[in-house]
């Protein structure tokens, strides 16, 4: 399935570029890439190890987004006081 691989590669490239520029959207791109990887490798190609890696990428990107938002809220609280 070259379309799934191409979508995942494009999402990873965009996420990397957004992360270099320190944009919060990078976490959403990482999650999109992980979802494409999970769908492609688990349901279409039946590669269990790679789909597990995609699931781990999804979990890490969700955790990163949570931490990013938590730090942003705490910085705003410190700036107001």
N, C-alpha and C positions, 0 to 999 in steps of 0.2 A: 504494500500500500504506500506508494510514494507520496500521495497527498498528505497523509498523516505525518510522515517523516518531515515533509517540507513545512507543514504548519508548526510542528514542534520546533524545528530549527529556527524558523522566523520568530516565533514567540520567545525562544531563548535568546536570540540575538537582540531583540527589542528590550527584553528584560535586562540584559547585561548593559546595554547602552543607557537605559533609564537609571540603573543602579549607579553607574559611573557619574551621572549627573545628579545623583541624590534626589530622585523623585519618588514619591510614595507609590506612583503607578507601577513601579517595577515589581512590587509584590503581586499585583493583580496579573501581570504578564507571566510571572513565575508560576502562579496557580493555573493560568490558562495552559501554559506549556505542560504542566504536570497532568492536567486532565486529558489533554490530547495524547500524551505518552501512555497514560493508563488505558485509555480507550483503544489506542492503536495496538499496544503490545499485549494487553490482556484479552480483549474481546476478538481482535482480528488476527493477530499473529500467534497467540497463545504462548508468549514468552513470559513466564511467571517471574523470573528474577528481575527483568527490566521493568515489568509493571510494578513490582514491589519497590524498585528504586524510584519510579514515578510517584508512588504513594508517599514515600519518604520525602521527596521533593515537595509534594503538596503539603505535607504536615509541617515541614520546615518553613515554607513560605507563609503559611497561615500563622505560625508562631512569630515569624519575623514581622508580619503586618501588625499583629497584636502588640508586640514590643515597640514598634515604631510609633503606633498611635498612643500607647501608654506614656512613652517618653515625651511626646509632643504635648500631651495634656499636663504632665508634671512640669514641663518647662513653662507653659503658660501660667500655671499657678504660681511658680516662683517669680515670674516677671511681674505679676500683678501685686505681689506682696512686698 
